[in-house]
Amino acid sequence: MPLFVVEYTFSPETSSGRDDHRTDHHGWLAELVRRKVVLSSHPFAEAHGARFVVDAADAETVTRLFTHDPFARANLVETVRVREWDPAMDEFTA
């Protein structure tokens, strides 16, 4: 399957809301990692976003999947960017 990079940006105003939903967000991600759908998940150091590497059939599937994130459901994600990714040399290459 193709790989995709999902990038979130957060606004500083949603910080407390993210704190309120972080446990559910982490649980949702942990299940996707367990199923090997999300291969990597990491927030940016400045806490204004996050990036995920996702193994899925197509961008539409990824977009639909990420609407179920508790952060997204609580309107805590300012922007979501989904891009297909073709790694050249690393642990993600076939």
C-alpha positions in Angstrom: 0.0 0.0 0.0 1.1 3.6 -0.5 2.4 5.6 2.4 1.0 9.0 3.4 2.1 11.8 5.6 -0.6 13.6 7.6 0.3 16.9 9.1 -1.7 18.7 11.7 -1.4 22.3 12.7 -2.9 23.5 16.0 -3.6 27.0 17.2 -2.4 28.0 20.6 -6.0 28.7 21.6 -6.8 24.9 21.5 -4.1 23.9 23.9 -6.4 23.3 26.9 -8.9 21.4 24.7 -6.1 19.2 23.5 -5.2 18.5 27.1 -8.8 17.5 27.8 -8.8 15.0 24.8 -5.2 13.8 24.8 -5.9 10.5 26.5 -8.6 9.6 23.9 -6.4 10.9 21.1 -3.5 8.7 22.3 -5.8 5.7 22.6 -7.1 6.2 19.1 -3.5 6.4 17.7 -2.4 3.4 19.8 -5.0 1.3 18.1 -4.0 2.4 14.7 -0.3 1.7 15.5 -1.3 -1.7 16.8 -3.1 -2.4 13.5 0.0 -1.1 11.6 -2.0 1.7 9.9 -0.1 4.5 11.6 3.6 3.7 11.3 4.9 6.8 13.0 3.4 9.5 15.1 5.1 12.5 16.6 4.2 16.0 17.7 6.4 18.9 16.7 8.6 20.3 19.5 6.8 23.6 19.6 3.4 21.9 20.2 1.7 23.6 17.3 1.3 20.5 15.2 2.0 16.8 14.6 3.0 14.5 11.8 1.9 10.9 11.1 3.1 8.3 8.6 0.1 6.2 7.5 -0.1 3.1 5.4 -3.4 3.2 3.5 -5.0 2.5 0.1 -5.4 6.1 -0.9 -5.6 9.7 0.3 -9.4 9.6 0.6 -9.2 6.7 3.0 -6.6 8.6 5.1 -8.7 11.7 5.2 -11.8 9.7 6.3 -9.7 7.9 8.9 -8.4 11.1 10.5 -11.9 12.5 10.9 -12.3 10.0 13.7 -9.4 11.4 15.7 -10.8 12.7 19.0 -8.8 16.0 18.4 -10.6 16.4 15.0 -14.0 15.5 16.4 -13.6 18.2 19.0 -12.5 20.7 16.4 -9.0 21.1 17.9 -7.1 20.7 14.6 -6.7 23.9 12.7 -5.5 22.3 9.4 -4.9 18.8 8.1 -2.7 18.1 5.2 -2.5 14.7 3.6 0.2 13.9 1.0 1.3 10.7 -0.6 4.9 9.9 0.4 7.4 7.8 -1.6 10.4 7.4 0.7 13.7 6.9 -1.1 16.0 5.4 1.5 15.0 4.5 5.1 13.2 1.9 7.1 9.9 2.6 5.2 11.3 1.6 1.8 10.2 -1.7 0.4 
